[in-house]
Amino acid sequence: SSGINAEWPLRPGIIPKAKATAPVKKRPLSSVFNVDSDEDVDEKTLPAHLQKNSFKGIKRQARIDIQRALEDDPTVYQYDEVYDDMKQTKQNQISEKKKDKTSKYAKNLIRNAALRKLENDRHFERKCQRELEEEGDEFADKETFVTSSYKKKLAELAELEDEIKRKAEKRKKYRLRLCVDTTA
């Protein structure tokens, strides 16, 4: 005896064959697209499991839930009919949000950029004015030309000067009020 149990049919690495069982019967699949015409198909010609009101094979509680849902809203299972409407309303909401969407700070940034530009123009004009004063009467006999856009620019700079003076006066009055209130 070689030490192997003869009653034991397995050897390492060998898997015994399962006992022959009855072959599994496959259900024939009904083809939904087994229709020759392109016309709509009546519900009566469809297999039972594809008919709308067929509850065969569905548990009792599921049937009750489906009936309740249909009573509450008859369109609850009409996904294709409702989907386009849902998609359209969603697109409308997105387009409305895009229309209403404006930056919080864009107006302030644009206004401040314009003020900075005017401020830079003001400094440049002051510099030019000082240079003209330093030259003195060197070019006094020459003709000077001023365009309408330059006149507009000068008017804007004058308005800016006035606005800066008004703001400075307001700040001064406010500071004086604070000083008077704290001493009282």
C-alpha positions as CSV (number, residue, x, y, z in Angstrom):
1,S,0.0,0.0,0.0
2,S,1.4,3.3,-1.0
3,G,-0.4,5.2,1.8
4,I,-3.2,6.6,-0.3
5,N,-6.7,5.9,0.8
6,A,-8.4,4.1,-2.0
7,E,-11.8,5.2,-0.8
8,W,-10.8,8.8,-1.1
9,P,-11.3,9.6,-4.8
10,L,-9.6,13.0,-4.7
11,R,-6.0,13.7,-5.3
12,P,-4.5,17.0,-4.8
13,G,-5.3,19.3,-7.8
14,I,-8.1,17.2,-9.2
15,I,-11.6,18.4,-8.9
16,P,-14.3,15.7,-9.1
17,K,-17.0,16.0,-11.7
18,A,-20.4,17.0,-10.4
19,K,-23.2,14.4,-10.7
20,A,-25.1,14.8,-13.9
21,T,-28.1,17.0,-13.3
22,A,-31.1,17.7,-15.4
23,P,-30.4,20.3,-18.1
24,V,-31.7,23.8,-17.3
25,K,-34.7,24.6,-19.5
26,K,-34.4,28.1,-21.0
27,R,-37.5,30.1,-21.4
28,P,-38.0,31.3,-24.9
29,L,-37.5,35.0,-25.1
30,S,-40.3,36.9,-26.8
31,S,-39.0,39.5,-29.2
32,V,-40.6,42.9,-28.8
33,F,-39.2,43.9,-32.3
34,N,-40.6,40.8,-34.0
35,V,-43.2,43.0,-35.9
36,D,-42.9,43.4,-39.6
37,S,-44.7,46.7,-40.0
38,D,-43.5,50.1,-38.8
39,E,-47.0,51.0,-37.5
40,D,-47.9,51.2,-33.8
41,V,-48.6,47.8,-32.3
42,D,-51.8,47.2,-30.4
43,E,-51.5,46.2,-26.8
44,K,-53.3,42.9,-27.5
45,T,-50.5,41.8,-29.9
46,L,-47.8,42.4,-27.3
47,P,-46.8,39.7,-24.9
48,A,-48.6,39.8,-21.6
49,H,-45.5,41.0,-19.6
50,L,-45.3,44.0,-21.8
51,Q,-48.9,45.1,-21.7
52,K,-49.6,48.3,-19.6
53,N,-52.1,46.9,-17.2
54,S,-50.6,43.5,-16.8
55,F,-49.7,42.6,-13.2
56,K,-48.9,39.0,-13.7
57,G,-45.8,38.0,-11.6
58,I,-45.8,41.2,-9.5
59,K,-46.2,40.8,-5.7
60,R,-49.5,42.0,-4.2
61,Q,-48.0,44.9,-2.3
62,A,-46.3,46.1,-5.5
63,R,-49.6,45.9,-7.3
64,I,-51.3,48.0,-4.6
65,D,-48.5,50.6,-4.8
66,I,-48.7,50.8,-8.5
67,Q,-52.5,51.2,-8.4
68,R,-52.2,54.0,-5.8
69,A,-49.6,55.8,-7.8
70,L,-51.7,55.6,-10.9
71,E,-54.7,56.9,-8.9
72,D,-52.7,59.8,-7.6
73,D,-51.1,60.7,-10.9
74,P,-52.0,58.9,-14.1
75,T,-48.8,60.1,-15.8
76,V,-46.5,58.6,-13.2
77,Y,-45.2,55.9,-15.6
78,Q,-45.3,58.0,-18.7
79,Y,-41.6,58.9,-18.7
80,D,-41.2,59.5,-22.5
81,E,-44.2,61.8,-22.7
82,V,-43.1,63.9,-19.7
83,Y,-39.3,63.8,-20.2
84,D,-39.3,66.4,-23.0
85,D,-41.3,68.9,-20.9
86,M,-39.0,68.4,-18.0
87,K,-35.9,68.9,-20.2
88,Q,-37.4,72.1,-21.6
89,T,-38.3,73.6,-18.2
90,K,-34.8,72.8,-17.0
91,Q,-33.3,74.6,-20.0
92,N,-35.5,77.6,-19.4
93,Q,-34.4,77.8,-15.8
94,I,-30.7,77.6,-16.8
95,S,-31.1,80.3,-19.4
96,E,-32.9,82.6,-16.8
97,K,-30.1,82.1,-14.3
98,K,-27.6,83.1,-17.0
99,K,-29.5,86.2,-17.9
100,D,-29.8,87.3,-14.2
101,K,-26.2,86.4,-13.5
102,T,-24.1,89.6,-13.1
103,S,-21.0,90.1,-11.1
104,K,-21.4,91.7,-7.7
105,Y,-18.3,93.8,-8.0
106,A,-18.0,94.5,-11.8
107,K,-19.8,97.9,-11.6
108,N,-17.5,99.0,-8.8
109,L,-14.4,97.8,-10.5
110,I,-15.3,99.6,-13.8
111,R,-16.1,102.8,-11.9
112,N,-12.9,102.7,-9.9
113,A,-10.9,102.0,-13.1
114,A,-12.5,105.0,-14.7
115,L,-11.7,107.2,-11.6
116,R,-8.1,106.0,-11.6
117,K,-7.8,106.8,-15.3
118,L,-9.1,110.3,-14.7
119,E,-6.8,110.7,-11.7
120,N,-3.8,109.7,-13.9
121,D,-4.9,112.2,-16.6
122,R,-5.2,114.9,-13.9
123,H,-1.6,114.2,-12.8
124,F,-0.4,114.2,-16.4
125,E,-2.1,117.5,-17.1
126,R,-0.6,119.1,-14.0
127,K,2.8,117.9,-15.1
128,C,2.3,119.4,-18.6
129,Q,1.1,122.7,-17.0
130,R,4.3,122.9,-14.9
131,E,6.5,122.3,-17.9
132,L,4.6,125.1,-19.8
133,E,5.2,127.4,-16.9
134,E,8.9,126.5,-16.8
135,E,9.3,127.3,-20.5
136,G,7.8,130.7,-19.9
137,D,7.6,132.9,-22.9
138,E,9.7,130.7,-25.1
139,F,6.7,129.7,-27.2
140,A,4.4,132.7,-26.6
141,D,4.5,133.8,-30.2
142,K,3.2,130.4,-31.4
143,E,-0.4,129.6,-32.1
144,T,-2.2,127.0,-29.7
145,F,-4.7,124.5,-31.0
146,V,-7.3,122.9,-28.7
147,T,-9.6,120.1,-29.9
148,S,-13.2,119.6,-28.7
149,S,-12.3,116.2,-27.2
150,Y,-9.5,117.8,-25.3
151,K,-11.9,120.5,-24.0
152,K,-14.3,117.7,-22.9
153,K,-11.4,116.0,-21.1
154,L,-10.5,119.3,-19.4
155,A,-14.1,119.7,-18.3
156,E,-14.1,116.2,-16.8
157,L,-10.9,116.9,-15.0
158,A,-12.4,120.1,-13.6
159,E,-15.5,118.2,-12.4
160,L,-13.2,115.6,-10.8
161,E,-11.3,118.3,-9.0
162,D,-14.6,119.8,-7.6
163,E,-15.7,116.3,-6.5
164,I,-12.4,115.7,-4.7
165,K,-12.6,119.0,-3.0
166,R,-16.2,118.3,-1.8
167,K,-15.2,114.9,-0.5
168,A,-12.3,116.4,1.4
169,E,-14.6,119.0,2.9
170,K,-17.1,116.3,4.0
171,R,-14.3,114.3,5.6
172,K,-13.1,117.3,7.4
173,K,-16.5,118.2,8.8
174,Y,-17.1,114.5,9.8
175,R,-13.7,114.5,11.7
176,L,-14.6,117.8,13.4
177,R,-17.9,116.3,14.5
178,L,-16.2,113.3,15.9
179,C,-13.8,115.4,17.8
180,V,-16.6,117.6,19.2
181,D,-18.7,114.5,20.1
182,T,-15.8,112.8,22.0
183,T,-15.0,115.9,24.0
184,A,-18.6,116.5,25.1
